[in-house]
């Protein structure tokens, strides 16, 4: 049994931030030269992909849950 809900958007954001840390660590260790601005696109793309993934996950979970939303079939009339 899962202890918590799986959040792929947070996973994706974390992976891109780890990648940014690896890029800076490689530069600090002298393995390669990295310009100061090189990580900005990595973090920006990662956060945008994480947001899109989060929105898609939310939409999929809403649809699967049903939520009592009328899907265009018969209308419910009280009375």
PDB file with SEQRES, HELIX, SHEET and CRYST1 records, atoms N, CA, C and O in Angstrom:
SEQRES   1 A   79  UNK UNK UNK UNK UNK UNK UNK UNK UNK UNK UNK UNK UNK          
SEQRES   2 A   79  UNK UNK UNK UNK UNK UNK UNK UNK UNK UNK UNK UNK UNK          
SEQRES   3 A   79  UNK UNK UNK UNK UNK UNK UNK UNK UNK UNK UNK UNK UNK          
SEQRES   4 A   79  UNK UNK UNK UNK UNK UNK UNK UNK UNK UNK UNK UNK UNK          
SEQRES   5 A   79  UNK UNK UNK UNK UNK UNK UNK UNK UNK UNK UNK UNK UNK          
SEQRES   6 A   79  UNK UNK UNK UNK UNK UNK UNK UNK UNK UNK UNK UNK UNK          
SEQRES   7 A   79  UNK                                                          
HELIX    1 AA1 UNK A    8  UNK A   28  1                                  21    
HELIX    2 AA2 UNK A   38  UNK A   65  1                                  28    
CRYST1    1.000    1.000    1.000  90.00  90.00  90.00 P 1           1          
ATOM      1  N   UNK A   1       0.842  -1.175   0.000  1.00  0.00           N  
ATOM      2  CA  UNK A   1       0.000   0.000   0.000  1.00  0.00           C  
ATOM      3  C   UNK A   1       0.890   1.243   0.000  1.00  0.00           C  
ATOM      4  O   UNK A   1       1.890   1.303   0.715  1.00  0.00           O  
ATOM      5  N   UNK A   2       0.517   2.220  -0.803  1.00  0.00           N  
ATOM      6  CA  UNK A   2       1.271   3.464  -0.869  1.00  0.00           C  
ATOM      7  C   UNK A   2       1.046   4.300   0.386  1.00  0.00           C  
ATOM      8  O   UNK A   2      -0.070   4.375   0.902  1.00  0.00           O  
ATOM      9  N   UNK A   3       2.101   4.917   0.864  1.00  0.00           N  
ATOM     10  CA  UNK A   3       1.979   5.767   2.036  1.00  0.00           C  
ATOM     11  C   UNK A   3       1.505   7.165   1.676  1.00  0.00           C  
ATOM     12  O   UNK A   3       0.916   7.860   2.503  1.00  0.00           O  
ATOM     13  N   UNK A   4       1.762   7.570   0.450  1.00  0.00           N  
ATOM     14  CA  UNK A   4       1.340   8.905   0.022  1.00  0.00           C  
ATOM     15  C   UNK A   4       1.035   8.869  -1.469  1.00  0.00           C  
ATOM     16  O   UNK A   4       1.350   7.907  -2.170  1.00  0.00           O  
ATOM     17  N   UNK A   5       0.425   9.925  -1.918  1.00  0.00           N  
ATOM     18  CA  UNK A   5       0.024  10.047  -3.309  1.00  0.00           C  
ATOM     19  C   UNK A   5       1.249  10.333  -4.189  1.00  0.00           C  
ATOM     20  O   UNK A   5       2.096  11.150  -3.830  1.00  0.00           O  
ATOM     21  N   UNK A   6       1.336   9.662  -5.332  1.00  0.00           N  
ATOM     22  CA  UNK A   6       2.439   9.874  -6.260  1.00  0.00           C  
ATOM     23  C   UNK A   6       2.229  11.191  -6.997  1.00  0.00           C  
ATOM     24  O   UNK A   6       1.169  11.411  -7.583  1.00  0.00           O  
ATOM     25  N   UNK A   7       3.225  12.062  -6.974  1.00  0.00           N  
ATOM     26  CA  UNK A   7       3.174  13.373  -7.622  1.00  0.00           C  
ATOM     27  C   UNK A   7       4.275  13.465  -8.670  1.00  0.00           C  
ATOM     28  O   UNK A   7       5.405  13.827  -8.340  1.00  0.00           O  
ATOM     29  N   UNK A   8       3.968  13.142  -9.935  1.00  0.00           N  
ATOM     30  CA  UNK A   8       5.011  13.164 -10.963  1.00  0.00           C  
ATOM     31  C   UNK A   8       5.556  14.559 -11.252  1.00  0.00           C  
ATOM     32  O   UNK A   8       6.706  14.682 -11.673  1.00  0.00           O  
ATOM     33  N   UNK A   9       4.782  15.599 -11.043  1.00  0.00           N  
ATOM     34  CA  UNK A   9       5.271  16.961 -11.264  1.00  0.00           C  
ATOM     35  C   UNK A   9       6.388  17.317 -10.300  1.00  0.00           C  
ATOM     36  O   UNK A   9       7.388  17.917 -10.694  1.00  0.00           O  
ATOM     37  N   UNK A  10       6.219  16.950  -9.038  1.00  0.00           N  
ATOM     38  CA  UNK A  10       7.259  17.222  -8.045  1.00  0.00           C  
ATOM     39  C   UNK A  10       8.511  16.389  -8.331  1.00  0.00           C  
ATOM     40  O   UNK A  10       9.631  16.861  -8.138  1.00  0.00           O  
ATOM     41  N   UNK A  11       8.319  15.167  -8.786  1.00  0.00           N  
ATOM     42  CA  UNK A  11       9.454  14.327  -9.154  1.00  0.00           C  
ATOM     43  C   UNK A  11      10.240  14.958 -10.291  1.00  0.00           C  
ATOM     44  O   UNK A  11      11.469  15.004 -10.242  1.00  0.00           O  
ATOM     45  N   UNK A  12       9.558  15.436 -11.298  1.00  0.00           N  
ATOM     46  CA  UNK A  12      10.207  16.059 -12.441  1.00  0.00           C  
ATOM     47  C   UNK A  12      10.948  17.335 -12.034  1.00  0.00           C  
ATOM     48  O   UNK A  12      12.072  17.570 -12.476  1.00  0.00           O  
ATOM     49  N   UNK A  13      10.324  18.147 -11.201  1.00  0.00           N  
ATOM     50  CA  UNK A  13      10.983  19.370 -10.723  1.00  0.00           C  
ATOM     51  C   UNK A  13      12.236  19.020  -9.933  1.00  0.00           C  
ATOM     52  O   UNK A  13      13.274  19.661 -10.101  1.00  0.00           O  
ATOM     53  N   UNK A  14      12.151  18.025  -9.087  1.00  0.00           N  
ATOM     54  CA  UNK A  14      13.303  17.604  -8.312  1.00  0.00           C  
ATOM     55  C   UNK A  14      14.440  17.097  -9.175  1.00  0.00           C  
ATOM     56  O   UNK A  14      15.605  17.384  -8.899  1.00  0.00           O  
ATOM     57  N   UNK A  15      14.117  16.344 -10.221  1.00  0.00           N  
ATOM     58  CA  UNK A  15      15.155  15.830 -11.111  1.00  0.00           C  
ATOM     59  C   UNK A  15      15.885  16.957 -11.835  1.00  0.00           C  
ATOM     60  O   UNK A  15      17.107  16.913 -11.976  1.00  0.00           O  
ATOM     61  N   UNK A  16      15.152  17.957 -12.291  1.00  0.00           N  
ATOM     62  CA  UNK A  16      15.789  19.076 -12.977  1.00  0.00           C  
ATOM     63  C   UNK A  16      16.630  19.924 -12.016  1.00  0.00           C  
ATOM     64  O   UNK A  16      17.676  20.443 -12.405  1.00  0.00           O  
ATOM     65  N   UNK A  17      16.183  20.066 -10.778  1.00  0.00           N  
ATOM     66  CA  UNK A  17      16.982  20.820  -9.809  1.00  0.00           C  
ATOM     67  C   UNK A  17      18.235  20.043  -9.412  1.00  0.00           C  
ATOM     68  O   UNK A  17      19.283  20.640  -9.168  1.00  0.00           O  
ATOM     69  N   UNK A  18      18.133  18.716  -9.346  1.00  0.00           N  
ATOM     70  CA  UNK A  18      19.325  17.905  -9.106  1.00  0.00           C  
ATOM     71  C   UNK A  18      20.295  18.047 -10.272  1.00  0.00           C  
ATOM     72  O   UNK A  18      21.506  18.138 -10.069  1.00  0.00           O  
ATOM     73  N   UNK A  19      19.767  18.066 -11.490  1.00  0.00           N  
ATOM     74  CA  UNK A  19      20.612  18.266 -12.667  1.00  0.00           C  
ATOM     75  C   UNK A  19      21.334  19.613 -12.586  1.00  0.00           C  
ATOM     76  O   UNK A  19      22.519  19.699 -12.911  1.00  0.00           O  
ATOM     77  N   UNK A  20      20.638  20.654 -12.161  1.00  0.00           N  
ATOM     78  CA  UNK A  20      21.269  21.969 -12.007  1.00  0.00           C  
ATOM     79  C   UNK A  20      22.375  21.909 -10.955  1.00  0.00           C  
ATOM     80  O   UNK A  20      23.432  22.513 -11.136  1.00  0.00           O  
ATOM     81  N   UNK A  21      22.146  21.196  -9.874  1.00  0.00           N  
ATOM     82  CA  UNK A  21      23.172  21.040  -8.852  1.00  0.00           C  
ATOM     83  C   UNK A  21      24.384  20.281  -9.362  1.00  0.00           C  
ATOM     84  O   UNK A  21      25.518  20.619  -9.023  1.00  0.00           O  
ATOM     85  N   UNK A  22      24.152  19.255 -10.179  1.00  0.00           N  
ATOM     86  CA  UNK A  22      25.257  18.493 -10.762  1.00  0.00           C  
ATOM     87  C   UNK A  22      26.072  19.365 -11.706  1.00  0.00           C  
ATOM     88  O   UNK A  22      27.299  19.273 -11.743  1.00  0.00           O  
ATOM     89  N   UNK A  23      25.388  20.208 -12.468  1.00  0.00           N  
ATOM     90  CA  UNK A  23      26.097  21.107 -13.386  1.00  0.00           C  
ATOM     91  C   UNK A  23      27.007  22.055 -12.605  1.00  0.00           C  
ATOM     92  O   UNK A  23      28.168  22.246 -12.966  1.00  0.00           O  
ATOM     93  N   UNK A  24      26.474  22.650 -11.531  1.00  0.00           N  
ATOM     94  CA  UNK A  24      27.292  23.559 -10.723  1.00  0.00           C  
ATOM     95  C   UNK A  24      28.392  22.811  -9.976  1.00  0.00           C  
ATOM     96  O   UNK A  24      29.495  23.338  -9.826  1.00  0.00           O  
ATOM     97  N   UNK A  25      28.118  21.591  -9.505  1.00  0.00           N  
ATOM     98  CA  UNK A  25      29.137  20.815  -8.796  1.00  0.00           C  
ATOM     99  C   UNK A  25      30.286  20.445  -9.728  1.00  0.00           C  
ATOM    100  O   UNK A  25      31.449  20.470  -9.325  1.00  0.00           O  
ATOM    101  N   UNK A  26      29.960  20.101 -10.977  1.00  0.00           N  
ATOM    102  CA  UNK A  26      31.008  19.800 -11.947  1.00  0.00           C  
ATOM    103  C   UNK A  26      31.865  21.009 -12.244  1.00  0.00           C  
ATOM    104  O   UNK A  26      33.075  20.889 -12.435  1.00  0.00           O  
ATOM    105  N   UNK A  27      31.244  22.167 -12.282  1.00  0.00           N  
ATOM    106  CA  UNK A  27      31.991  23.406 -12.499  1.00  0.00           C  
ATOM    107  C   UNK A  27      32.871  23.727 -11.289  1.00  0.00           C  
ATOM    108  O   UNK A  27      34.028  24.116 -11.448  1.00  0.00           O  
ATOM    109  N   UNK A  28      32.333  23.565 -10.101  1.00  0.00           N  
ATOM    110  CA  UNK A  28      33.092  23.873  -8.890  1.00  0.00           C  
ATOM    111  C   UNK A  28      34.255  22.900  -8.694  1.00  0.00           C  
ATOM    112  O   UNK A  28      35.308  23.269  -8.176  1.00  0.00           O  
ATOM    113  N   UNK A  29      34.046  21.656  -9.113  1.00  0.00           N  
ATOM    114  CA  UNK A  29      35.097  20.659  -8.973  1.00  0.00           C  
ATOM    115  C   UNK A  29      36.165  20.741 -10.047  1.00  0.00           C  
ATOM    116  O   UNK A  29      37.182  20.054  -9.953  1.00  0.00           O  
ATOM    117  N   UNK A  30      35.963  21.552 -11.053  1.00  0.00           N  
ATOM    118  CA  UNK A  30      36.939  21.708 -12.122  1.00  0.00           C  
ATOM    119  C   UNK A  30      36.812  20.674 -13.226  1.00  0.00           C  
ATOM    120  O   UNK A  30      37.685  20.580 -14.088  1.00  0.00           O  
ATOM    121  N   UNK A  31      35.737  19.895 -13.211  1.00  0.00           N  
ATOM    122  CA  UNK A  31      35.536  18.883 -14.247  1.00  0.00           C  
ATOM    123  C   UNK A  31      35.241  19.530 -15.590  1.00  0.00           C  
ATOM    124  O   UNK A  31      35.731  19.065 -16.619  1.00  0.00           O  
ATOM    125  N   UNK A  32      34.450  20.594 -15.598  1.00  0.00           N  
ATOM    126  CA  UNK A  32      34.138  21.337 -16.814  1.00  0.00           C  
ATOM    127  C   UNK A  32      33.866  22.791 -16.469  1.00  0.00           C  
ATOM    128  O   UNK A  32      33.692  23.139 -15.301  1.00  0.00           O  
ATOM    129  N   UNK A  33      33.830  23.626 -17.476  1.00  0.00           N  
ATOM    130  CA  UNK A  33      33.529  25.049 -17.311  1.00  0.00           C  
ATOM    131  C   UNK A  33      32.071  25.296 -17.659  1.00  0.00           C  
ATOM    132  O   UNK A  33      31.605  24.901 -18.728  1.00  0.00           O  
ATOM    133  N   UNK A  34      31.358  25.945 -16.763  1.00  0.00           N  
ATOM    134  CA  UNK A  34      29.953  26.255 -16.985  1.00  0.00           C  
ATOM    135  C   UNK A  34      29.761  27.754 -16.838  1.00  0.00           C  
ATOM    136  O   UNK A  34      30.143  28.318 -15.813  1.00  0.00           O  
ATOM    137  N   UNK A  35      29.176  28.424 -17.840  1.00  0.00           N  
ATOM    138  CA  UNK A  35      28.861  29.843 -17.666  1.00  0.00           C  
ATOM    139  C   UNK A  35      27.813  30.022 -16.551  1.00  0.00           C  
ATOM    140  O   UNK A  35      27.022  29.117 -16.284  1.00  0.00           O  
ATOM    141  N   UNK A  36      27.818  31.172 -15.923  1.00  0.00           N  
ATOM    142  CA  UNK A  36      26.922  31.405 -14.787  1.00  0.00           C  
ATOM    143  C   UNK A  36      25.455  31.311 -15.171  1.00  0.00           C  
ATOM    144  O   UNK A  36      24.621  30.964 -14.335  1.00  0.00           O  
ATOM    145  N   UNK A  37      25.123  31.615 -16.426  1.00  0.00           N  
ATOM    146  CA  UNK A  37      23.723  31.652 -16.849  1.00  0.00           C  
ATOM    147  C   UNK A  37      23.233  30.325 -17.422  1.00  0.00           C  
ATOM    148  O   UNK A  37      22.070  30.232 -17.813  1.00  0.00           O  
ATOM    149  N   UNK A  38      24.057  29.322 -17.485  1.00  0.00           N  
ATOM    150  CA  UNK A  38      23.696  28.063 -18.150  1.00  0.00           C  
ATOM    151  C   UNK A  38      22.593  27.296 -17.416  1.00  0.00           C  
ATOM    152  O   UNK A  38      21.852  26.539 -18.043  1.00  0.00           O  
ATOM    153  N   UNK A  39      22.476  27.476 -16.128  1.00  0.00           N  
ATOM    154  CA  UNK A  39      21.512  26.703 -15.351  1.00  0.00           C  
ATOM    155  C   UNK A  39      20.111  27.315 -15.423  1.00  0.00           C  
ATOM    156  O   UNK A  39      19.124  26.627 -15.160  1.00  0.00           O  
ATOM    157  N   UNK A  40      20.014  28.582 -15.771  1.00  0.00           N  
ATOM    158  CA  UNK A  40      18.710  29.252 -15.824  1.00  0.00           C  
ATOM    159  C   UNK A  40      17.746  28.541 -16.785  1.00  0.00           C  
ATOM    160  O   UNK A  40      16.608  28.284 -16.393  1.00  0.00           O  
ATOM    161  N   UNK A  41      18.141  28.211 -18.022  1.00  0.00           N  
ATOM    162  CA  UNK A  41      17.213  27.484 -18.895  1.00  0.00           C  
ATOM    163  C   UNK A  41      16.877  26.090 -18.380  1.00  0.00           C  
ATOM    164  O   UNK A  41      15.754  25.620 -18.568  1.00  0.00           O  
ATOM    165  N   UNK A  42      17.826  25.422 -17.738  1.00  0.00           N  
ATOM    166  CA  UNK A  42      17.562  24.078 -17.200  1.00  0.00           C  
ATOM    167  C   UNK A  42      16.484  24.149 -16.124  1.00  0.00           C  
ATOM    168  O   UNK A  42      15.541  23.358 -16.137  1.00  0.00           O  
ATOM    169  N   UNK A  43      16.617  25.079 -15.205  1.00  0.00           N  
ATOM    170  CA  UNK A  43      15.636  25.217 -14.130  1.00  0.00           C  
ATOM    171  C   UNK A  43      14.293  25.687 -14.679  1.00  0.00           C  
ATOM    172  O   UNK A  43      13.250  25.189 -14.257  1.00  0.00           O  
ATOM    173  N   UNK A  44      14.301  26.636 -15.610  1.00  0.00           N  
ATOM    174  CA  UNK A  44      13.060  27.154 -16.178  1.00  0.00           C  
ATOM    175  C   UNK A  44      12.286  26.070 -16.925  1.00  0.00           C  
ATOM    176  O   UNK A  44      11.079  25.915 -16.736  1.00  0.00           O  
ATOM    177  N   UNK A  45      12.985  25.328 -17.767  1.00  0.00           N  
ATOM    178  CA  UNK A  45      12.327  24.241 -18.508  1.00  0.00           C  
ATOM    179  C   UNK A  45      11.815  23.180 -17.545  1.00  0.00           C  
ATOM    180  O   UNK A  45      10.711  22.664 -17.717  1.00  0.00           O  
ATOM    181  N   UNK A  46      12.606  22.854 -16.538  1.00  0.00           N  
ATOM    182  CA  UNK A  46      12.182  21.859 -15.556  1.00  0.00           C  
ATOM    183  C   UNK A  46      10.932  22.265 -14.811  1.00  0.00           C  
ATOM    184  O   UNK A  46      10.032  21.448 -14.616  1.00  0.00           O  
ATOM    185  N   UNK A  47      10.865  23.526 -14.389  1.00  0.00           N  
ATOM    186  CA  UNK A  47       9.683  23.989 -13.665  1.00  0.00           C  
ATOM    187  C   UNK A  47       8.451  24.067 -14.570  1.00  0.00           C  
ATOM    188  O   UNK A  47       7.338  23.780 -14.130  1.00  0.00           O  
ATOM    189  N   UNK A  48       8.650  24.456 -15.833  1.00  0.00           N  
ATOM    190  CA  UNK A  48       7.523  24.489 -16.773  1.00  0.00           C  
ATOM    191  C   UNK A  48       6.994  23.082 -17.050  1.00  0.00           C  
ATOM    192  O   UNK A  48       5.782  22.866 -17.071  1.00  0.00           O  
ATOM    193  N   UNK A  49       7.892  22.137 -17.261  1.00  0.00           N  
ATOM    194  CA  UNK A  49       7.466  20.749 -17.478  1.00  0.00           C  
ATOM    195  C   UNK A  49       6.792  20.179 -16.235  1.00  0.00           C  
ATOM    196  O   UNK A  49       5.817  19.435 -16.345  1.00  0.00           O  
ATOM    197  N   UNK A  50       7.300  20.518 -15.063  1.00  0.00           N  
ATOM    198  CA  UNK A  50       6.691  20.047 -13.828  1.00  0.00           C  
ATOM    199  C   UNK A  50       5.280  20.619 -13.666  1.00  0.00           C  
ATOM    200  O   UNK A  50       4.366  19.913 -13.242  1.00  0.00           O  
ATOM    201  N   UNK A  51       5.109  21.888 -14.003  1.00  0.00           N  
ATOM    202  CA  UNK A  51       3.777  22.494 -13.929  1.00  0.00           C  
ATOM    203  C   UNK A  51       2.801  21.863 -14.903  1.00  0.00           C  
ATOM    204  O   UNK A  51       1.649  21.602 -14.554  1.00  0.00           O  
ATOM    205  N   UNK A  52       3.257  21.618 -16.124  1.00  0.00           N  
ATOM    206  CA  UNK A  52       2.394  20.976 -17.122  1.00  0.00           C  
ATOM    207  C   UNK A  52       2.047  19.553 -16.700  1.00  0.00           C  
ATOM    208  O   UNK A  52       0.915  19.104 -16.880  1.00  0.00           O  
ATOM    209  N   UNK A  53       3.010  18.857 -16.145  1.00  0.00           N  
ATOM    210  CA  UNK A  53       2.761  17.492 -15.673  1.00  0.00           C  
ATOM    211  C   UNK A  53       1.780  17.502 -14.506  1.00  0.00           C  
ATOM    212  O   UNK A  53       0.896  16.649 -14.427  1.00  0.00           O  
ATOM    213  N   UNK A  54       1.935  18.460 -13.607  1.00  0.00           N  
ATOM    214  CA  UNK A  54       1.008  18.573 -12.487  1.00  0.00           C  
ATOM    215  C   UNK A  54      -0.421  18.863 -12.930  1.00  0.00           C  
ATOM    216  O   UNK A  54      -1.374  18.303 -12.388  1.00  0.00           O  
ATOM    217  N   UNK A  55      -0.562  19.733 -13.910  1.00  0.00           N  
ATOM    218  CA  UNK A  55      -1.903  20.037 -14.428  1.00  0.00           C  
ATOM    219  C   UNK A  55      -2.513  18.824 -15.120  1.00  0.00           C  
ATOM    220  O   UNK A  55      -3.701  18.546 -14.957  1.00  0.00           O  
ATOM    221  N   UNK A  56      -1.707  18.106 -15.887  1.00  0.00           N  
ATOM    222  CA  UNK A  56      -2.207  16.899 -16.559  1.00  0.00           C  
ATOM    223  C   UNK A  56      -2.598  15.834 -15.540  1.00  0.00           C  
ATOM    224  O   UNK A  56      -3.622  15.169 -15.694  1.00  0.00           O  
ATOM    225  N   UNK A  57      -1.789  15.675 -14.506  1.00  0.00           N  
ATOM    226  CA  UNK A  57      -2.098  14.698 -13.463  1.00  0.00           C  
ATOM    227  C   UNK A  57      -3.393  15.061 -12.754  1.00  0.00           C  
ATOM    228  O   UNK A  57      -4.221  14.194 -12.473  1.00  0.00           O  
ATOM    229  N   UNK A  58      -3.562  16.332 -12.470  1.00  0.00           N  
ATOM    230  CA  UNK A  58      -4.785  16.776 -11.797  1.00  0.00           C  
ATOM    231  C   UNK A  58      -6.018  16.514 -12.663  1.00  0.00           C  
ATOM    232  O   UNK A  58      -7.050  16.065 -12.165  1.00  0.00           O  
ATOM    233  N   UNK A  59      -5.902  16.795 -13.954  1.00  0.00           N  
ATOM    234  CA  UNK A  59      -7.030  16.574 -14.857  1.00  0.00           C  
ATOM    235  C   UNK A  59      -7.372  15.087 -14.964  1.00  0.00           C  
ATOM    236  O   UNK A  59      -8.545  14.713 -14.996  1.00  0.00           O  
ATOM    237  N   UNK A  60      -6.352  14.255 -15.019  1.00  0.00           N  
ATOM    238  CA  UNK A  60      -6.589  12.814 -15.120  1.00  0.00           C  
ATOM    239  C   UNK A  60      -7.231  12.287 -13.841  1.00  0.00           C  
ATOM    240  O   UNK A  60      -8.158  11.479 -13.898  1.00  0.00           O  
ATOM    241  N   UNK A  61      -6.748  12.735 -12.704  1.00  0.00           N  
ATOM    242  CA  UNK A  61      -7.318  12.259 -11.434  1.00  0.00           C  
ATOM    243  C   UNK A  61      -8.741  12.748 -11.237  1.00  0.00           C  
ATOM    244  O   UNK A  61      -9.574  12.028 -10.685  1.00  0.00           O  
ATOM    245  N   UNK A  62      -9.030  13.960 -11.680  1.00  0.00           N  
ATOM    246  CA  UNK A  62     -10.404  14.475 -11.598  1.00  0.00           C  
ATOM    247  C   UNK A  62     -11.350  13.644 -12.448  1.00  0.00           C  
ATOM    248  O   UNK A  62     -12.459  13.312 -12.028  1.00  0.00           O  
ATOM    249  N   UNK A  63     -10.894  13.315 -13.648  1.00  0.00           N  
ATOM    250  CA  UNK A  63     -11.738  12.563 -14.567  1.00  0.00           C  
ATOM    251  C   UNK A  63     -11.999  11.158 -14.041  1.00  0.00           C  
ATOM    252  O   UNK A  63     -13.113  10.645 -14.153  1.00  0.00           O  
ATOM    253  N   UNK A  64     -10.966  10.533 -13.464  1.00  0.00           N  
ATOM    254  CA  UNK A  64     -11.129   9.176 -12.943  1.00  0.00           C  
ATOM    255  C   UNK A  64     -12.007   9.150 -11.703  1.00  0.00           C  
ATOM    256  O   UNK A  64     -12.749   8.190 -11.492  1.00  0.00           O  
ATOM    257  N   UNK A  65     -11.935  10.182 -10.885  1.00  0.00           N  
ATOM    258  CA  UNK A  65     -12.714  10.219  -9.655  1.00  0.00           C  
ATOM    259  C   UNK A  65     -14.205  10.421  -9.945  1.00  0.00           C  
ATOM    260  O   UNK A  65     -15.048  10.024  -9.140  1.00  0.00           O  
ATOM    261  N   UNK A  66     -14.525  11.016 -11.052  1.00  0.00           N  
ATOM    262  CA  UNK A  66     -15.923  11.245 -11.405  1.00  0.00           C  
ATOM    263  C   UNK A  66     -16.427  12.547 -10.831  1.00  0.00           C  
ATOM    264  O   UNK A  66     -16.908  13.401 -11.576  1.00  0.00           O  
ATOM    265  N   UNK A  67     -16.334  12.719  -9.556  1.00  0.00           N  
ATOM    266  CA  UNK A  67     -16.667  13.977  -8.912  1.00  0.00           C  
ATOM    267  C   UNK A  67     -18.108  14.422  -9.083  1.00  0.00           C  
ATOM    268  O   UNK A  67     -18.428  15.557  -8.729  1.00  0.00           O  
ATOM    269  N   UNK A  68     -18.986  13.594  -9.605  1.00  0.00           N  
ATOM    270  CA  UNK A  68     -20.373  13.985  -9.768  1.00  0.00           C  
ATOM    271  C   UNK A  68     -20.613  14.988 -10.879  1.00  0.00           C  
ATOM    272  O   UNK A  68     -21.651  15.649 -10.900  1.00  0.00           O  
ATOM    273  N   UNK A  69     -19.684  15.112 -11.788  1.00  0.00           N  
ATOM    274  CA  UNK A  69     -19.819  16.055 -12.890  1.00  0.00           C  
ATOM    275  C   UNK A  69     -20.710  15.445 -13.960  1.00  0.00           C  
ATOM    276  O   UNK A  69     -20.522  14.293 -14.351  1.00  0.00           O  
ATOM    277  N   UNK A  70     -21.678  16.219 -14.431  1.00  0.00           N  
ATOM    278  CA  UNK A  70     -22.561  15.757 -15.496  1.00  0.00           C  
ATOM    279  C   UNK A  70     -21.778  15.763 -16.802  1.00  0.00           C  
ATOM    280  O   UNK A  70     -21.226  16.796 -17.179  1.00  0.00           O  
ATOM    281  N   UNK A  71     -21.719  14.647 -17.490  1.00  0.00           N  
ATOM    282  CA  UNK A  71     -20.914  14.520 -18.690  1.00  0.00           C  
ATOM    283  C   UNK A  71     -21.709  14.771 -19.967  1.00  0.00           C  
ATOM    284  O   UNK A  71     -21.258  14.406 -21.052  1.00  0.00           O  
ATOM    285  N   UNK A  72     -22.850  15.370 -19.861  1.00  0.00           N  
ATOM    286  CA  UNK A  72     -23.614  15.706 -21.057  1.00  0.00           C  
ATOM    287  C   UNK A  72     -24.734  14.718 -21.375  1.00  0.00           C  
ATOM    288  O   UNK A  72     -25.410  14.838 -22.397  1.00  0.00           O  
ATOM    289  N   UNK A  73     -24.915  13.763 -20.507  1.00  0.00           N  
ATOM    290  CA  UNK A  73     -25.985  12.789 -20.701  1.00  0.00           C  
ATOM    291  C   UNK A  73     -27.312  13.382 -20.251  1.00  0.00           C  
ATOM    292  O   UNK A  73     -27.613  14.539 -20.544  1.00  0.00           O  
ATOM    293  N   UNK A  74     -28.091  12.602 -19.551  1.00  0.00           N  
ATOM    294  CA  UNK A  74     -29.370  13.097 -19.058  1.00  0.00           C  
ATOM    295  C   UNK A  74     -29.160  14.103 -17.950  1.00  0.00           C  
ATOM    296  O   UNK A  74     -28.286  13.924 -17.101  1.00  0.00           O  
ATOM    297  N   UNK A  75     -29.948  15.152 -17.950  1.00  0.00           N  
ATOM    298  CA  UNK A  75     -29.819  16.159 -16.896  1.00  0.00           C  
ATOM    299  C   UNK A  75     -30.573  15.689 -15.665  1.00  0.00           C  
ATOM    300  O   UNK A  75     -31.617  15.046 -15.765  1.00  0.00           O  
ATOM    301  N   UNK A  76     -30.032  16.016 -14.516  1.00  0.00           N  
ATOM    302  CA  UNK A  76     -30.671  15.630 -13.276  1.00  0.00           C  
ATOM    303  C   UNK A  76     -31.596  16.746 -12.823  1.00  0.00           C  
ATOM    304  O   UNK A  76     -31.146  17.869 -12.592  1.00  0.00           O  
ATOM    305  N   UNK A  77     -32.872  16.453 -12.694  1.00  0.00           N  
ATOM    306  CA  UNK A  77     -33.843  17.455 -12.271  1.00  0.00           C  
ATOM    307  C   UNK A  77     -34.462  16.973 -10.961  1.00  0.00           C  
ATOM    308  O   UNK A  77     -35.001  15.869 -10.876  1.00  0.00           O  
ATOM    309  N   UNK A  78     -34.371  17.818  -9.955  1.00  0.00           N  
ATOM    310  CA  UNK A  78     -34.938  17.455  -8.650  1.00  0.00           C  
ATOM    311  C   UNK A  78     -36.444  17.618  -8.697  1.00  0.00           C  
ATOM    312  O   UNK A  78     -36.967  18.589  -9.244  1.00  0.00           O  
ATOM    313  N   UNK A  79     -37.131  16.645  -8.113  1.00  0.00           N  
ATOM    314  CA  UNK A  79     -38.563  16.850  -7.994  1.00  0.00           C  
ATOM    315  C   UNK A  79     -39.337  15.814  -8.539  1.00  0.00           C  
ATOM    316  O   UNK A  79     -40.566  15.875  -8.498  1.00  0.00           O  
TER     317      UNK A  79                                                      
END                                                                             
